[in-house]
Amino acid sequence: MGRAERVIVVGGGIGGLTAAVALHRRGARVTVLERAPSLEPVGAAISLAPNALRGLDVIGLGDAIRALSAWQGDGGLRAPSGRWLSRTGAAAAEKRFGGPLVLLHRATLIDHLAARLPPDAVRTAAAAHLVDPGEAGGRPARVGTPDGELEADLVVAADGIHSAVRRALFPDHPGPVYSGFTTWRVVIPLPGVEFASHETWGRGRIWGTHPLKDGRVYAYAAAVAPAGEHAPDDERAELLRRYGDWHDPIPAVLAAARPEDVLRHDVHHIAEPLPAHHRGRVALVGDAAHAMPPTLGQGGNQAIEDAITLSLVDDLPGYTAARLPRTAAITRQAVRVARLNMMTGRVGTAVRDNAIAALSKAGPALFLRGFDGIADWRPPRPPYAAQRTRTDQTDQTDQTDED
């Protein structure tokens, strides 16, 4: 958005801060309004695929995040017994998509983004609401805060899955729906335990265990469950009941975790795409625009894509045109994957596992093929800001020559 001089970002999560940094770099005066008392994110870790890392290249952050990659060897998909259904490796992923998959704590990414903004750009404990979306080419947008109203040439709504701004813009839209399963997440030290990065699929349940660069381990689980359900005692005990007899290192993770280490959240997604990702002078990014199940690990990645694209397009209709079809398609794919890995029938699960094993032997690992058309995304305008891989540099030269 080259003509936006005054920008208000509602929400200080990954999408909001990425948009703030990208627009700040293009000369906008940016104010981030975060209702929480600090920028410390709710959650554990985030997986960044090459598509998001290329987006971060635009704001000069890609290489710093790539350096945090901890996945070096083999990994893949397993059954609860420990049998490998599909195997792949970091080198194969990097070769296929031109870059690594990086798993890092959300707080680390938030810190890197916030450090690229002026000290006075972020206001915490600043609840905000949309007063007027404004009019393209006309009146400015207005945002209400505890300290009064602010005017803006552009409002970036990054206020999450239950976005109040989205409801104000599209009051007739049904909003998010329950995805049918709940998730648990934990980040803990696990010294002396060696394992290959993996995701494990059972009947109506999955588990993942992955190393972080700082030596800690990120583990997550998901299971079919009624919305709003909670453990009768504590969530660590619930994980023990559901996963305690699964393969190593899952028992070791559960033994090392404390009840207070375990986060649990129900999963919701926007099943019916919005009519647009903008209205007036307001643009929706991330979960506010297209919340999706985490089964492709693309929620935060697509928020970064949104933010970078928004900073590069000429107008908001161009932003919707660039983002809505893509995010709607990825959401549908994430829902399909959720149906597959949350299957509950014994026969269907056995057929699924055998099919995955057979397909992985016949060609590229299923884990990687699922990212075709997703992880190979590139920002709409080269060149990137940071140093690129040789593949990226060659492709950028090709694109420049064609333009």
HELIX and SHEET records of a PDB file:
HELIX    1   1 ILE A   14  ARG A   25  1                                  12    
HELIX    2   2 PRO A   50  VAL A   58  1                                   9    
HELIX    3   3 GLY A   62  ARG A   66  1                                   5    
HELIX    4   4 ALA A   90  PHE A   97  1                                   8    
HELIX    5   5 ARG A  106  ALA A  114  1                                   9    
HELIX    6   6 ALA A  164  LEU A  169  1                                   6    
HELIX    7   7 GLU A  235  TYR A  243  1                                   9    
HELIX    8   8 ILE A  250  ALA A  256  1                                   7    
HELIX    9   9 PRO A  259  ASP A  261  5                                   3    
HELIX   10  10 ASP A  287  HIS A  290  1                                   4    
HELIX   11  11 PRO A  294  LEU A  296  5                                   3    
HELIX   12  12 GLY A  299  LEU A  312  1                                  14    
HELIX   13  13 LEU A  316  ASN A  341  1                                  26    
HELIX   14  14 ARG A  346  ALA A  362  1                                  17    
HELIX   15  15 LEU A  366  ARG A  369  1                                   4    
HELIX   16  16 ARG A  390  GLU A  402  1                                  13    
SHEET    1   A 6 VAL A 122  ARG A 123  0                                        
SHEET    2   A 6 ARG A  29  LEU A  33  1                                        
SHEET    3   A 6 ARG A   6  VAL A  10  1                                        
SHEET    4   A 6 LEU A 154  ALA A 157  1                                        
SHEET    5   A 6 VAL A 282  LEU A 284  1                                        
SHEET    6   A 6 HIS A 278  ARG A 279 -1                                        
SHEET    1   B 2 ALA A  45  LEU A  48  0                                        
SHEET    2   B 2 VAL A 102  HIS A 105 -1                                        
SHEET    1   C 7 TRP A  84  GLY A  89  0                                        
SHEET    2   C 7 ASP A  74  ARG A  78 -1                                        
SHEET    3   C 7 SER A 197  TRP A 201  1                                        
SHEET    4   C 7 ARG A 205  PRO A 211 -1                                        
SHEET    5   C 7 ARG A 216  VAL A 224 -1                                        
SHEET    6   C 7 VAL A 177  PRO A 189 -1                                        
SHEET    7   C 7 LEU A 263  HIS A 269 -1                                        
SHEET    1   D 3 HIS A 129  ASP A 132  0                                        
SHEET    2   D 3 ALA A 141  THR A 145 -1                                        
SHEET    3   D 3 GLY A 148  ALA A 152 -1                                        
END                                                                             
